[in-house]
């Protein structure tokens, strides 16, 4: 009986650690790892994807700065003549 309870307790601890690890990785706001600051998310005008500002591709167009998730979205934006 004690062996069964020990195994059950170990199993529950492993499940707890696994769930904790999964939720830790799924935070929605990335941080600047060097300073621990929150990074602002920018929306790609073409596909609607949100991308961290420090990882986004940018383009100055008509005095405005536009953010894109990929080179393909930036090229589509430029071809459309916005």
URHUSUL-V707573 format. One record per residue. N is the residue number from 1. RES is the residue in one letter. PSI is psi in whole degrees, 0 to 359 (999 if undefined). Layout:
N	RES	PSI
N	RES	PSI
This chain:
1	X	319
2	X	321
3	X	320
4	X	314
5	X	323
6	X	315
7	X	320
8	X	315
9	X	316
10	X	317
11	X	315
12	X	323
13	X	317
14	X	319
15	X	315
16	X	314
17	X	322
18	X	315
19	X	318
20	X	318
21	X	320
22	X	313
23	X	331
24	X	323
25	X	341
26	X	24
27	X	140
28	X	342
29	X	110
30	X	154
31	X	150
32	X	108
33	X	329
34	X	329
35	X	350
36	X	17
37	X	153
38	X	144
39	X	132
40	X	140
41	X	137
42	X	144
43	X	128
44	X	124
45	X	339
46	X	305
47	X	349
48	X	4
49	X	140
50	X	135
51	X	141
52	X	136
53	X	322
54	X	356
55	X	354
56	X	148
57	X	144
58	X	163
59	X	129
60	X	125
61	X	123
62	X	44
63	X	4
64	X	149
65	X	124
66	X	146
67	X	142
68	X	150
69	X	337
70	X	166
71	X	324
72	X	316
73	X	320
74	X	316
75	X	320
76	X	318
77	X	314
78	X	323
79	X	329
80	X	345
81	X	25
82	X	999
